[in-house]
Amino acid sequence: MRLIKHLWPLFFALLLIYTFNRSWGVIPPLGKLFNPFVGFLQNAERNPDRGNGEVALEGLHGKVTVWYDDNAVPHIFAQNDDDLYFAQGYVIAKDRLWQMEFYTRVAAGRLTEVVGPGALEYDRYNRRIGMARTAAAIADRLKNDTVANRILEAYAAGVNAYIRQLSDKDLPVEYKLLNYKPEPWSSYKSILMLMNMRHTLNGGSNDSRITNVLAKYGPDVVAGLFPDYPAIESPIVPQGTPWAFSPVAIPAVPDTVTAPPDTGLFAFAVPEPHPEVGSNNWAVSGSKSATGLPILANDPHLQLTLPSIWYQMQLSSPNVNVYGVALPGTPAIIIGFNKDIAWGVTNTGSDVMDFYRVRFRDSTLNAYWHDGAWKPTIRYTESYRMKDGSQVLDTLYYTHQGPIVYHKKQSTNYAPNIPVGYAMRWVANETDGADVLTFYYLNRATNYEDYRKALTYFTAPAQNFVFSSNGGDIAIVSNGKLPLKWREQGKFLLDGTLAAHDWQGWIPREQNPGVKNPPRGFVSSANQFPADTTYPYYLDWRFAHSSRAIRINERLDAMVRATADSLRMLQNDNFNVDARRILPRLLVSLALDDSIRHSAEYDALERWNYRNDADAVGATIFESWLGDLLRGVWGDEFPASERLLYPSLDRTFELINHEPGAKWFDRVDTPDTVENIDDIICSSFKTAMAELRERFGEISARNWAWSNVKQTRIMHLVPSFTSFGRTNVMNGGGSGVVNATSGTHGPSWRMVVQLDTDWPVAYGLYPGGQSGNPGSKYYDNMIDRWAAGQLDTLLFMKHADEQSGRLLRRILLTPKDR
Amino acid sequence: MLYTLILLLGGVSSYFGPWWTIAPVCFVSCFFLPRKPVPAFWTSAFASATLWIGYSIYLHLGAQTDLTSRVAGIFTAGLPALADVPAIALVSIIAACVAGLIGGFSGLAGVKISQLTRPPRG
């Protein structure tokens, strides 16, 4: 008894330490987090710009100098390439370790380990589409590639050198909040980063929804409403450009082109493509520029996040000197320039994800029917570790096409022995090529030939690589593996039993769409059709809506004596091509309704100059209405509950402008009345205005300003860390205008490079900051300048000893004696 | 005396040790500087809380960016009632509770075990 009386405070103190040492559900470990000596306050930076330093690192061969400039951009000068990529890994990890590790956990389907069972379905999906398995296969194969393996290993060694230095108090704050620690890095993880990008750029499909349309309305309606080329387009390869090759034989269209599901109820949870993931790039030739040499611009549009997806840096060794943005977790510069050339990318977005209905022999799923024979499936067991250490197992089947993403068994009264699912063929699961080498060689390229050689290493997903050189060349190529398909192959869900439905090989790489030095004096892309209908191969029936491409090409056509600033202004162009195309016709219908014609909303819309500027009320009205208009036209025949794809904007606009009597304007859910186009336009307008009034009050210049309604926000990668994000970013733009800033997506890096025979002048910035630490002034310092459409002048140093007032501190990395 | 000792020892050792270093510091201090249990508890608790709050405020004021508000924001996201409380106050309260409880009971444990090993004379 006396013992208990004297010992209980000790046990209670130990219990308290245990309690505050661990996380409880979403509550982080309060002891670790709020102790100022090791907790989050250690991440609050006092003065990141002060102090030169020297760090000895095991694994370096020589000295590496890292200069940080006034935007916290590192300029790395190494004496050899191994040290260069080692230092790149080290330096990026210093600023972005948590982020890069987080991405690899997403791609590998391992989020449950750090956030718990809430992420299980998300993890399951990411595993079931095969990303981790493919990344492992690629990493394994690259071990035999001397160049790729060397840079990946050097990079991983650099990241690990940083991780080894970390004590608990130095951990990025997200680790402290989520209570876990970084794992060692590896080349496999760098590949996972690239897989993550493949998924972001090409991880969606409309195949099931358009197959539903085909099943409901038949081929004539599909041909009429879902044509294979838009009415108005401005393709990447200018119309009339001759194709300088003899095409290979194109497979014949088989009798059966689709295998729809037996029932519309099966779990087909593949996301739709995100129309806001797109990009712009272009280059003007010397004939159009004030300097007589090319100028190149690029702005990839992605989800806007903090930390940003990009990281600016300069990489220099005796073999290379390049500046641009890297993907945290991946070696080399992805978009950038060197002394002689500049390059950028946009997503091509062709159809490289197809689904095959699989016929299994029996419920064991061990065999499937293909090309007249039973073939064995490959079976994998995926195990998911929860945050508390428990495990969940899941079985995944592959056919030769790829993984069967979801298989849902039929209900018991419906052929129960033959479960039906779809196998996915997806170019992201191709394991050949070495995307990282494309960037390695582009970083070192000096001319057009080097650029074309670098592109040959790239696999997926195809990107429109724009190029310019100080030799005067400009070019663009839709580069990557493009499957050789029969016309409309994969427009609908395919039949996995037919050999004719397999991908029939690849379009020969040198026959991918592309153009060099076209007579019009510029090249450009905005995710639109790479080529017009004269291109011999089928790529897809639908690409990004043409509005951005049309505007860019109009502006570039008209441009003379272009400067870097002309291109910067084009990146920020808010002109709404769709409004110009459709609004005059819409206003005619609106004017027929007296209550609308006399409204302030109508007045604002009529006076609008078609620009999605930050203060534009007309843009608010038009953009908010567009969705209701589409629902008004299509919502009755293509109800969301039946998972039917809407016809495209282009097709809808054509219908409104040129086929006002089309039967689609009559609502099928009102059998007693016949609506016409005017009814649909007016009623959808009223609905949209009522919604706007409800959300933002009566129309006023302030409340209905486009920036206030659009509400661009840049949030942290962990959705619940809302206070780590930035809301109310006030700017113009829109997903269909060149300045493609919507609420959540937008230009994730803007770059303009003016080449020169001596030394290039470049500008750039992204909506975030170099540091991934929310306790750093460099966490989000570029956002306001980005929103204002400004660009920073980039400091591209010639050598490590160059003097510049913008260089704030120097870190020397030296080899450590073992 | 005890208060100052915990503050000094705790400050130096927390700089190098794990987050719960304050516990052995209070324990050992109270073990060798015997007090009555109640004052030992409160002195340890206040000294530990002072240490954590003091260093927290020092770091907070010296920082160029208000990380305190960002982190506090995660905790107050669903609690609009706390939205107007300064973040550093919330952080200090949590730090004080954690440090105070652990320090207090560790100090108490030190006294109690010291009593066990050195039974009071007479």
Chai-1 contact restraints between the chains, C-beta under 6 A:
chainA,res_idxA,chainB,res_idxB,connection_type,confidence,min_distance_angstrom,max_distance_angstrom,comment,restraint_id
A,H6,B,K112,contact,1.0,0.0,6.0,A-B,restraint_1
A,H6,B,L116,contact,1.0,0.0,6.0,A-B,restraint_2
A,P9,B,F105,contact,1.0,0.0,6.0,A-B,restraint_3
A,P9,B,L108,contact,1.0,0.0,6.0,A-B,restraint_4
A,P9,B,A109,contact,1.0,0.0,6.0,A-B,restraint_5
A,P9,B,K112,contact,1.0,0.0,6.0,A-B,restraint_6
A,L10,B,A109,contact,1.0,0.0,6.0,A-B,restraint_7
A,F12,B,F105,contact,1.0,0.0,6.0,A-B,restraint_8
A,A13,B,A23,contact,1.0,0.0,6.0,A-B,restraint_9
A,A13,B,F105,contact,1.0,0.0,6.0,A-B,restraint_10
A,A13,B,S106,contact,1.0,0.0,6.0,A-B,restraint_11
A,A13,B,A109,contact,1.0,0.0,6.0,A-B,restraint_12
A,L16,B,L101,contact,1.0,0.0,6.0,A-B,restraint_13
A,L16,B,I102,contact,1.0,0.0,6.0,A-B,restraint_14
A,I17,B,W20,contact,1.0,0.0,6.0,A-B,restraint_15
A,I17,B,A23,contact,1.0,0.0,6.0,A-B,restraint_16
A,F20,B,V98,contact,1.0,0.0,6.0,A-B,restraint_17
A,L30,B,V98,contact,1.0,0.0,6.0,A-B,restraint_18
A,G31,B,W19,contact,1.0,0.0,6.0,A-B,restraint_19
A,G31,B,V98,contact,1.0,0.0,6.0,A-B,restraint_20
A,K32,B,W19,contact,1.0,0.0,6.0,A-B,restraint_21
A,F34,B,I94,contact,1.0,0.0,6.0,A-B,restraint_22
A,F34,B,A95,contact,1.0,0.0,6.0,A-B,restraint_23
A,F34,B,V98,contact,1.0,0.0,6.0,A-B,restraint_24
A,N35,B,W19,contact,1.0,0.0,6.0,A-B,restraint_25
A,P36,B,W52,contact,1.0,0.0,6.0,A-B,restraint_26
A,P36,B,Y55,contact,1.0,0.0,6.0,A-B,restraint_27
A,P36,B,S56,contact,1.0,0.0,6.0,A-B,restraint_28
A,P36,B,L59,contact,1.0,0.0,6.0,A-B,restraint_29
A,F37,B,S14,contact,1.0,0.0,6.0,A-B,restraint_30
A,V38,B,W19,contact,1.0,0.0,6.0,A-B,restraint_31
A,F40,B,V71,contact,1.0,0.0,6.0,A-B,restraint_32
A,L41,B,S56,contact,1.0,0.0,6.0,A-B,restraint_33
A,L41,B,L59,contact,1.0,0.0,6.0,A-B,restraint_34
A,A44,B,L59,contact,1.0,0.0,6.0,A-B,restraint_35
A,A44,B,A63,contact,1.0,0.0,6.0,A-B,restraint_36
A,A44,B,L67,contact,1.0,0.0,6.0,A-B,restraint_37
A,R46,B,G62,contact,1.0,0.0,6.0,A-B,restraint_38
A,F721,B,I74,contact,1.0,0.0,6.0,A-B,restraint_39
A,T722,B,A77,contact,1.0,0.0,6.0,A-B,restraint_40
A,S723,B,R70,contact,1.0,0.0,6.0,A-B,restraint_41
A,S723,B,G73,contact,1.0,0.0,6.0,A-B,restraint_42
A,S723,B,I74,contact,1.0,0.0,6.0,A-B,restraint_43
A,F724,B,R70,contact,1.0,0.0,6.0,A-B,restraint_44
A,P774,B,L67,contact,1.0,0.0,6.0,A-B,restraint_45
A,P774,B,R70,contact,1.0,0.0,6.0,A-B,restraint_46
A,G775,B,T65,contact,1.0,0.0,6.0,A-B,restraint_47
A,G775,B,L67,contact,1.0,0.0,6.0,A-B,restraint_48
A,K777,B,Q64,contact,1.0,0.0,6.0,A-B,restraint_49
A,K777,B,T65,contact,1.0,0.0,6.0,A-B,restraint_50
